[in-house]
Amino acid sequence: MFRISVPNVSSVKAGNSFLIDDIVLTEVTDAYNAQNTADANASAISTLNSTVSQQGDQLTSQGNSITKLTNDSGDD
């Protein structure tokens, strides 16, 4: 079911037909969920942190993130 609002004009009567050239329908739940996902990703990126420390010849790293962080010292 779709509801189309038409201006309250005296020439518009109940039962009149209208031609619609360009219409876009957005399911509001999908738009709301997409915005929440984008907000969560932005928050995760802004709170990302990483720590690198050296004990003798051994280099270790520790990362914390709301999403995912991969650590690599570059030595194979």
VOGU-222595 format. One record per residue: residue number from 1; residue in one letter; chain; x, z, y of N, C-alpha, C in turn. Coordinates in steps of 0.1 Angstrom, whole numbers, plus 5000, padded with zeros to 4 digits. Each point is the difference from the previous one (the first is absolute). Layout:
N
   num   residu   chaine    nc1    nc3    nc2   cac1   cac3   cac2    cc1    cc3    cc2
   NUM        A        A      X      Z      Y      X      Z      Y      X      Z      Y
...
This chain:
76
   num   residu   chaine    nc1    nc3    nc2   cac1   cac3   cac2    cc1    cc3    cc2
     1        M        A   5008   5000   4988   4992   5000   5012   5009   5000   5012
     2        F        A   4997   4991   5009   5007   4999   5013   4991   5002   5012
     3        R        A   5004   5007   5010   4992   5002   5011   5007   4993   5012
     4        I        A   4993   4992   5007   5006   4993   5011   4992   5004   5013
     5        S        A   5008   5005   5009   4994   5004   5013   4999   4988   5009
     6        V        A   4988   4999   5006   4998   4989   5010   4996   5006   5013
     7        P        A   5005   4995   5011   4996   5006   5013   4985   5000   5002
     8        N        A   4995   5010   5006   4985   5002   5003   4996   4990   5011
     9        V        A   4997   4988   4996   4997   4990   5010   4985   4996   4997
    10        S        A   4992   4997   5010   4986   4997   4998   4998   4987   4992
    11        S        A   5010   4991   5000   4999   4988   4992   5002   5002   4985
    12        V        A   5006   5011   4996   5003   5002   4986   4988   5008   4994
    13        K        A   4994   4993   4990   4988   5006   4993   5004   5003   4986
    14        A        A   4993   5009   4994   5001   5003   4986   4997   4987   4992
    15        G        A   5009   4998   4990   4999   4988   4991   5007   4988   5005
    16        N        A   5006   5000   5012   5008   4989   5005   5012   4997   4991
    17        S        A   5004   4988   5000   5012   4996   4992   5012   4999   5010
    18        F        A   5012   5003   4994   5012   4999   5008   5010   4992   4992
    19        L        A   5009   4993   5007   5011   4993   4994   5012   5008   5003
    20        I        A   5008   5004   4990   5012   5008   5002   5012   4991   4996
    21        D        A   5009   4998   5010   5012   4991   4998   5012   5007   4993
    22        D        A   5003   5012   5004   5012   5007   4995   4997   5015   4999
    23        I        A   5000   5005   4987   4997   5014   4998   5011   5006   4991
    24        V        A   5004   5012   5003   5010   5007   4992   4994   5013   4996
    25        L        A   5000   5003   4987   4995   5013   4995   5011   5008   4994
    26        T        A   5001   5012   5004   5011   5009   4995   4993   5012   4994
    27        E        A   5004   5003   4987   4995   5012   4993   5007   5012   5006
    28        V        A   4993   5009   5007   5006   5010   5007   5008   5010   4992
    29        T        A   4997   5002   4987   5007   5009   4992   5014   4994   4997
    30        D        A   5001   4987   4998   5013   4994   4998   5009   5001   5012
    31        A        A   4994   4998   5012   5008   5001   5013   5005   5014   5002
    32        Y        A   4991   5010   4997   5004   5014   5002   5011   5004   4990
    33        N        A   4999   4996   4988   5011   5003   4990   5013   4993   5003
    34        A        A   5000   4988   5005   5012   4993   5005   5007   5007   5011
    35        Q        A   4992   5005   5010   5005   5007   5011   5007   5013   4995
    36        N        A   4993   5008   4991   5006   5012   4995   5013   4998   4992
    37        T        A   5001   4989   4993   5012   4996   4992   5011   4997   5010
    38        A        A   4997   4993   5011   5010   4996   5010   5005   5013   5007
    39        D        A   4991   5009   5003   5004   5013   5006   5009   5008   4991
    40        A        A   4997   5001   4987   5008   5007   4991   5014   4994   4999
    41        N        A   5001   4987   4999   5013   4994   4999   5009   5002   5013
    42        A        A   4994   5000   5011   5007   5002   5013   5005   5015   5000
    43        S        A   4992   5009   4995   5004   5014   5000   5011   5002   4991
    44        A        A   5000   4994   4988   5011   5001   4990   5013   4995   5006
    45        I        A   4999   4988   5006   5013   4995   5006   5006   5009   5011
    46        S        A   4991   5006   5008   5005   5008   5011   5006   5013   4995
    47        T        A   4996   5005   4988   5005   5013   4995   5011   4998   4989
    48        L        A   5006   4988   4999   5010   4997   4990   5013   5007   5004
    49        N        A   5007   5006   4991   5013   5006   5002   5009   4999   4988
    50        S        A   5013   5000   5002   5010   4999   4990   5012   5008   5003
    51        T        A   5006   5006   4989   5012   5008   5002   5011   4995   4991
    52        V        A   5012   4999   5005   5012   4996   4992   5010   5011   5002
    53        S        A   5006   5005   4989   5010   5010   5001   5011   4997   4990
    54        Q        A   5012   5005   5003   5012   4997   4991   5006   5013   4995
    55        Q        A   5002   5001   4987   5007   5011   4994   5012   4995   4993
    56        G        A   5012   5001   5006   5012   4994   4994   4999   4985   5000
    57        D        A   5002   4994   4989   4999   4985   4999   4986   4995   4996
    58        Q        A   4991   5009   4998   4986   4996   4996   4991   5000   5012
    59        L        A   4994   4988   5002   4990   4998   5011   4986   5000   4994
    60        T        A   4992   5008   5005   4986   5001   4996   4990   4998   5011
    61        S        A   4989   4996   4997   4989   4998   5011   4987   5005   4995
    62        Q        A   4992   5005   5009   4987   5005   4997   4990   4994   5011
    63        G        A   4990   4995   4995   4990   4994   5010   4986   5006   4997
    64        N        A   4993   5002   5011   4986   5005   5000   4991   4991   5007
    65        S        A   4989   4997   4995   4991   4991   5006   4986   5003   4995
    66        I        A   4990   4997   5008   4986   5001   4995   4997   4989   4990
    67        T        A   5007   4989   5001   4997   4988   4991   5011   4999   4990
    68        K        A   5011   4993   5003   5011   4998   4990   5013   4997   5007
    69        L        A   5011   5006   4995   5013   4997   5006   5010   4998   4988
    70        T        A   5007   4989   5001   5010   4998   4990   5014   5002   5006
    71        N        A   5008   5007   4993   5014   5003   5005   5010   4993   4992
    72        D        A   5010   4995   5006   5011   4993   4993   5013   5002   5009
    73        S        A   5011   5004   4993   5012   5002   5008   5008   4987   5001
    74        G        A   4996   4990   4994   5006   4987   5001   5012   4998   4990
    75        D        A   5004   5011   4993   5010   4999   4989   4994   4998   4987
    76        D        A   5005   4990   4993   4994   4998   4986   5010   5005   4989
